[in-house]
């Protein structure tokens, strides 16, 4: 017997309790027969006003992630998806591998992370020099630059928005994000990547690709793309960028 709605795949998704963007984004990019089932990582202190606050967010995620995995496993998902990105960039390539191994050990399932999804997308596009937008403090930006550098990409420009709380990431509007896109779009940049699952940029990234004539990768779209394609689901999704529409 298969699930009445998730008859192709059921995805278990881990997201911070403060995140209000990734869940509706995933639902908006849904395809028939694939369902997403969220488990929230309890964030008790969402202060991100400095590097110490940002590091404390990662400490909270690490402390809670095992319990979040165990809760979502009770719906018997087929695959895991990370509805958060900061932790997937932490510690560079080895940090990401350790994170993936941890999730696999707990759940016994394969997992899509934003960091690996962006790596796959950039390699698909043949990009080398990239511009990056994040909601992070400098310590978070440093993790992102380290990860991309270790996998062979040069971060030519990065715009960290330094959102003061985890919830406030979702308050960043399109005007500010549009300005950030233009700031990192130097002439030698091959592609633009947006990190931070609680930034709402899927629709704007789709539009920006048409203005700029180059890939603009919103991390929620890239992660969803990786999850679908890893599971053999080739459906095209429109309005979320070229990755889901063309690849």
Secondary structure, DSSP 8 states (H G I E B T S, - for coil): ---SS-SSEEEEEEEETT--SHHHHHHHT--TTEEEEEEEE--S--B-SSHHHHHHHHHHHHHHHHHHHHHHHTT--SEEEES--HHHHTTHHHHHHHHHHHHHHHHSS-EE-HHHHHHHHHHHHT--EEEEEES--HHHHHHHHHHHHHTT-EEEEEEE---SBTGGGGG--HHHHHHHHHHH--TT--EEEE--TTS--HHHHHHHHHHHSSEEEEHHHHHHHHHHHHTT-----SSS-HHHHH-
